[in-house]
Amino acid sequence: MNRKSAVIERESILALASALVASAASAQVAAPIPFRDASLPVERRVDDLIARLTPEEKASQLVNQARAIPRLNIPEYNWWSEALHGVANNGYATVFPEPIGLAATFDTPAMLAMGEAIGTEGRIRWNQVERSGAPHRIMQGLTYWSPNINIFRDPRWGRGQETYGEDPYLTGELGVAFVRGMQGDDPRYYRVSATAKHYAVHSGPEPTRHSDNITVSLHDLEDTYLPAFRALVVDGKVESVMCAYNSVNGDPACASGFLLNDRLRGAWGFKGHVVSDCDSIADIQRGHHTVGTMAEAAALSMKFGVDNDCAEYGRGPGATSDYDRYLDAMKSGL
């Protein structure tokens, strides 16, 4: 692997390994290991952990269903949890009104309080699973793929009720309050992680979303489709951003230098992790035909800053096809 590929690999796995550090810190070990030492800086702990992983172990952490690493007492973790208007599919939880209805209130303090309630319930559910000793399955994690801050201007889009409506400013204000409530204000730890989705210019139609190329002017991007994302990153300090299925002006959203580098990590200074919408990395090859192989799609997305691949969520038990593409990319020097 050349130096550039090694740097890309290290940076791409950094955000993912941070969560594993938190989970593994409580594991019983015979001798102290730096990545389990909560008194050390996070960066040092992450560096220590990455240095201990094999190439396949690293690849297995790049997908939403991150595998257990028994030799290091690292449990499995699924990055996929949902909480658009309450903790979803994880036992009993408070159910709030749909986001489109909440937007009609124009009530940012209420959104903050709602976010706090959702984040607290999410943390409680996490603690309950931890105490039981069971693994954290899908919808049982601390990384919530909410809120949906896409702009809703076509009533034919069947998921419009997930959004805060058609106004970029209102969407940003409500989204920031929601994120602050969910994540909390502890200077070191998040209550839970929120995710701004779907980045960007994503609002249906559903049947063709895996191959659509949205042509939009720079003015309309900056005036309509990006302001809410900027607000959540700059003002809300959202920990995660989800890149969308569609292409924007010819580039898949999960392989867009403009969206992921120029704006997100560049102009806005985003420091969190980027997760793909489910199978949108595969769409780089299958839907948009930007590259010829899955390995090339995986490598391209990593080079543009995608950290976690929601991949093949219908895959069978024991299969490795969701992360094989990353192993193939490493072996090919991509």
C-alpha positions as CSV (number, residue, x, y, z in Angstrom):
1,M,0.0,0.0,0.0
2,N,1.4,3.4,-0.9
3,R,1.7,6.2,1.6
4,K,-1.4,8.1,0.2
5,S,-3.5,5.0,0.5
6,A,-2.3,4.4,4.1
7,V,-3.1,7.9,5.1
8,I,-6.6,7.6,3.5
9,E,-7.2,4.3,5.3
10,R,-6.1,5.8,8.7
11,E,-8.2,8.9,8.4
12,S,-11.3,7.0,7.2
13,I,-11.2,4.6,10.1
14,L,-10.5,7.2,12.7
15,A,-14.1,8.2,13.5
16,L,-15.2,4.6,13.4
17,A,-12.5,3.4,15.8
18,S,-13.4,6.2,18.3
19,A,-16.8,4.5,19.0
20,L,-15.1,1.1,19.4
21,V,-12.8,2.6,22.0
22,A,-15.7,3.7,24.1
23,S,-17.3,0.2,23.9
24,A,-14.1,-1.7,24.6
25,A,-13.1,0.5,27.6
26,S,-15.1,-1.6,30.0
27,A,-13.9,-5.0,28.8
28,Q,-12.0,-7.1,31.3
29,V,-8.3,-7.6,30.3
30,A,-5.3,-9.2,31.9
31,A,-3.0,-6.3,31.3
32,P,-3.6,-2.6,30.6
33,I,-3.8,-1.6,26.9
34,P,-3.5,2.0,25.9
35,F,-6.7,2.1,23.8
36,R,-8.7,1.0,26.9
37,D,-7.2,3.7,29.1
38,A,-9.9,6.4,29.4
39,S,-7.4,8.8,31.0
40,L,-5.4,9.0,27.7
41,P,-6.3,11.4,24.9
42,V,-8.7,9.9,22.4
43,E,-6.3,10.4,19.5
44,R,-3.6,8.3,21.3
45,R,-6.1,5.6,22.1
46,V,-7.3,5.5,18.5
47,D,-3.8,5.3,17.1
48,D,-3.0,2.4,19.5
49,L,-6.2,0.5,18.5
50,I,-5.6,0.9,14.7
51,A,-2.1,-0.3,15.1
52,R,-3.4,-3.6,16.5
53,L,-5.9,-4.3,13.8
54,T,-5.2,-6.6,10.8
55,P,-6.3,-5.4,7.3
56,E,-9.4,-7.6,7.4
57,E,-10.3,-6.3,10.9
58,K,-10.0,-2.7,9.7
59,A,-12.2,-3.5,6.7
60,S,-14.8,-5.1,8.9
61,Q,-15.2,-1.8,10.8
62,L,-15.9,0.2,7.7
63,V,-19.5,-1.0,7.3
64,N,-22.6,-0.4,9.4
65,Q,-22.6,-3.9,10.9
66,A,-19.1,-3.6,12.4
67,R,-17.8,-7.1,13.4
68,A,-16.6,-8.2,16.8
69,I,-12.9,-8.5,17.3
70,P,-12.7,-11.2,20.0
71,R,-9.0,-11.2,20.5
72,L,-9.2,-7.5,21.6
73,N,-12.5,-8.0,23.5
74,I,-14.2,-5.6,21.1
75,P,-17.9,-6.3,20.7
76,E,-19.8,-6.0,17.4
77,Y,-21.6,-2.7,16.8
78,N,-24.3,-1.7,14.4
79,W,-24.1,1.9,13.4
80,W,-27.7,2.0,12.2
81,S,-30.3,3.5,14.6
82,E,-33.2,5.8,13.9
83,A,-34.9,8.6,15.9
84,L,-36.8,11.0,13.6
85,H,-39.4,11.7,16.2
86,G,-38.6,9.3,18.9
87,V,-36.3,6.3,19.4
88,A,-37.4,3.8,16.8
89,N,-37.6,0.0,16.8
90,N,-35.9,-0.4,20.1
91,G,-38.5,-1.2,22.7
92,Y,-40.9,1.3,24.3
93,A,-40.1,4.9,23.7
94,T,-41.8,8.3,23.6
95,V,-43.3,9.0,20.2
96,F,-43.5,12.7,19.2
97,P,-45.4,14.2,16.3
98,E,-44.0,13.8,12.8
99,P,-41.3,16.4,11.8
100,I,-43.5,18.1,9.2
101,G,-46.0,18.8,12.0
102,L,-43.4,19.9,14.4
103,A,-42.1,22.4,11.8
104,A,-45.5,24.1,11.8
105,T,-45.0,25.1,15.4
106,F,-41.9,27.2,14.7
107,D,-40.9,26.3,18.2
108,T,-37.1,25.8,18.6
109,P,-37.2,25.5,22.4
110,A,-39.7,22.7,22.1
111,M,-37.4,21.0,19.5
112,L,-34.5,21.3,21.9
113,A,-36.5,19.7,24.6
114,M,-37.7,16.9,22.3
115,G,-34.1,16.2,21.2
116,E,-33.0,16.0,24.8
117,A,-35.8,13.5,25.6
118,I,-34.9,11.4,22.6
119,G,-31.2,11.4,23.3
120,T,-31.8,10.5,26.9
121,E,-34.1,7.6,26.0
122,G,-31.6,6.4,23.5
123,R,-28.8,6.5,26.0
124,I,-31.0,4.6,28.5
125,R,-31.8,1.9,26.0
126,W,-28.0,1.6,25.3
127,N,-27.3,1.2,29.0
128,Q,-30.0,-1.4,29.4
129,V,-28.4,-3.6,26.6
130,E,-25.0,-3.0,28.1
131,R,-26.1,-4.3,31.5
132,S,-27.7,-7.3,29.9
133,G,-24.4,-8.3,28.3
134,A,-26.1,-8.8,24.9
135,P,-24.5,-7.4,21.7
136,H,-25.9,-4.1,20.3
137,R,-27.9,-5.1,17.2
138,I,-29.4,-2.8,14.6
139,M,-31.4,0.0,16.1
140,Q,-29.7,-0.4,19.5
141,G,-26.7,1.8,19.1
142,L,-25.7,5.4,20.0
143,T,-25.4,6.6,16.4
144,Y,-28.8,7.9,15.2
145,W,-29.5,8.6,11.6
146,S,-31.6,11.6,12.3
147,P,-32.8,14.3,11.5
148,N,-33.9,14.4,7.9
149,I,-33.2,18.0,6.8
150,N,-33.9,17.7,3.0
151,I,-36.1,20.4,1.5
152,F,-39.6,19.2,0.8
153,R,-41.2,21.0,-2.2
154,D,-42.8,18.2,-4.1
155,P,-45.8,16.5,-2.4
156,R,-45.4,13.4,-4.5
157,W,-42.3,12.5,-2.5
158,G,-43.5,9.8,-0.1
159,R,-41.0,10.7,2.7
160,G,-41.7,14.4,2.9
161,Q,-43.3,14.0,6.3
162,E,-39.9,13.2,7.7
163,T,-38.6,16.7,6.9
164,Y,-39.2,20.1,8.3
165,G,-40.8,21.4,5.1
166,E,-39.8,23.7,2.3
167,D,-38.0,26.5,4.0
168,P,-34.2,26.3,4.3
169,Y,-33.9,28.7,7.2
170,L,-36.6,27.1,9.3
171,T,-35.2,23.7,8.6
172,G,-31.8,24.8,9.8
173,E,-33.1,26.4,12.9
174,L,-35.2,23.4,14.0
175,G,-32.6,20.9,13.0
176,V,-29.9,22.7,15.0
177,A,-32.1,22.6,18.1
178,F,-32.9,19.0,17.6
179,V,-29.2,18.0,17.3
180,R,-28.1,20.1,20.3
181,G,-30.8,18.4,22.3
182,M,-29.9,14.9,21.2
183,Q,-26.1,15.2,21.5
184,G,-26.1,17.1,24.8
185,D,-23.5,19.7,25.9
186,D,-20.9,17.6,27.7
187,P,-17.4,18.9,26.6
188,R,-16.0,15.4,26.1
189,Y,-18.8,12.9,25.4
190,Y,-21.9,12.9,23.3
191,R,-25.2,11.7,24.8
192,V,-25.8,10.1,21.4
193,S,-24.7,11.0,17.9
194,A,-27.1,12.7,15.5
195,T,-26.8,12.6,11.7
196,A,-27.8,15.2,9.2
197,K,-29.3,13.5,6.1
198,H,-29.5,13.1,3.1
199,Y,-26.6,15.2,1.8
200,A,-27.6,16.6,-0.6
201,V,-30.4,17.6,-3.0
202,H,-32.4,14.5,-2.1
203,S,-36.2,14.6,-2.2
204,G,-37.3,11.7,-4.4
205,P,-38.7,10.3,-6.5
206,E,-38.0,7.0,-4.7
207,P,-38.0,4.6,-7.6
208,T,-35.1,6.2,-9.4
209,R,-33.1,7.6,-6.4
210,H,-30.3,5.1,-6.9
211,S,-29.4,6.4,-10.3
212,D,-30.7,10.0,-10.5
213,N,-28.4,12.8,-11.4
214,I,-29.7,16.1,-10.1
215,T,-28.6,19.1,-12.1
216,V,-28.7,22.2,-9.9
217,S,-27.1,25.7,-10.1
218,L,-24.6,26.8,-7.6
219,H,-26.9,29.6,-6.6
220,D,-29.8,27.1,-5.9
221,L,-27.4,24.9,-4.0
222,E,-26.2,27.7,-1.8
223,D,-29.6,29.3,-1.4
224,T,-31.9,26.3,-1.0
225,Y,-30.3,22.9,-0.6
226,L,-27.1,23.4,1.5
227,P,-28.0,26.1,4.2
228,A,-29.6,23.6,6.6
229,F,-26.7,21.2,6.4
230,R,-24.3,24.1,6.9
231,A,-26.3,25.2,10.0
232,L,-26.2,21.8,11.5
233,V,-22.5,21.4,11.0
234,V,-21.4,24.9,12.0
235,D,-23.9,25.8,14.6
236,G,-25.3,22.5,15.7
237,K,-21.9,20.6,15.7
238,V,-23.7,17.5,14.4
239,E,-21.4,14.5,14.8
240,S,-22.4,12.7,11.6
241,V,-23.6,13.5,8.0
242,M,-25.2,10.9,5.7
243,C,-24.4,11.2,1.9
244,A,-27.3,10.5,-0.4
245,Y,-28.1,8.0,-3.2
246,N,-28.3,10.5,-6.0
247,S,-25.6,12.3,-8.0
248,V,-25.4,16.0,-8.0
249,N,-24.2,17.7,-11.2
250,G,-22.6,14.4,-12.4
251,D,-20.9,13.2,-9.3
252,P,-22.4,10.7,-6.8
253,A,-23.1,12.4,-3.6
254,C,-21.0,9.8,-1.7
255,A,-18.1,10.6,-4.1
256,S,-18.4,14.3,-4.6
257,G,-15.4,16.5,-4.0
258,F,-17.6,19.6,-4.0
259,L,-20.0,18.3,-1.4
260,L,-17.7,16.3,0.9
261,N,-14.4,18.2,0.6
262,D,-15.0,21.7,-0.6
263,R,-18.1,22.4,1.4
264,L,-18.5,19.9,4.3
265,R,-14.9,19.4,5.5
266,G,-13.4,22.5,3.9
267,A,-15.6,25.6,4.1
268,W,-17.7,24.3,7.1
269,G,-14.9,22.6,9.0
270,F,-16.8,19.4,9.7
271,K,-14.8,17.1,12.1
272,G,-17.3,14.2,12.5
273,H,-17.8,11.0,10.4
274,V,-19.7,10.6,7.1
275,V,-21.9,7.6,6.6
276,S,-23.4,6.5,3.4
277,D,-27.1,5.9,2.8
278,C,-27.7,2.2,2.6
279,D,-26.1,0.8,-0.6
280,S,-25.2,4.2,-2.0
281,I,-21.6,3.1,-2.2
282,A,-22.7,0.2,-4.4
283,D,-24.7,2.7,-6.4
284,I,-21.5,4.5,-7.4
285,Q,-20.9,1.4,-9.6
286,R,-24.4,-0.2,-10.1
287,G,-26.5,2.9,-10.4
288,H,-24.3,5.8,-11.6
289,H,-21.7,3.6,-13.4
290,T,-19.0,6.0,-12.3
291,V,-16.6,3.1,-11.9
292,G,-16.4,-0.5,-13.1
293,T,-16.1,-2.5,-9.8
294,M,-17.3,-2.5,-6.2
295,A,-13.7,-2.2,-5.1
296,E,-13.3,1.0,-7.1
297,A,-16.5,2.3,-5.7
298,A,-15.3,1.6,-2.1
299,A,-11.9,3.2,-2.8
300,L,-13.4,6.3,-4.4
301,S,-15.8,6.9,-1.6
302,M,-13.0,6.7,1.0
303,K,-10.8,9.0,-1.0
304,F,-13.6,11.6,-0.8
305,G,-14.1,11.1,2.9
306,V,-16.9,8.6,3.5
307,D,-16.1,6.8,6.8
308,N,-18.9,4.2,7.1
309,D,-20.7,2.2,4.5
310,C,-24.3,1.2,5.2
311,A,-23.8,-1.9,3.0
312,E,-26.0,-4.8,1.9
313,Y,-28.3,-4.6,4.9
314,G,-30.2,-7.7,3.6
315,R,-27.0,-9.9,3.6
316,G,-27.1,-13.3,5.2
317,P,-25.5,-14.2,8.5
318,G,-21.7,-14.8,8.3
319,A,-21.3,-13.2,4.9
320,T,-18.4,-10.8,4.3
321,S,-19.7,-9.4,1.0
322,D,-20.4,-6.1,2.7
323,Y,-16.7,-5.4,3.5
324,D,-15.0,-7.6,0.9
325,R,-14.9,-4.6,-1.5
326,Y,-12.6,-2.7,1.0
327,L,-10.3,-5.7,1.2
328,D,-10.2,-5.9,-2.5
329,A,-9.5,-2.2,-2.8
330,M,-6.6,-2.5,-0.4
331,K,-5.2,-5.6,-2.1
332,S,-5.4,-3.8,-5.5
333,G,-3.7,-0.7,-4.1
334,L,-6.7,1.5,-4.9
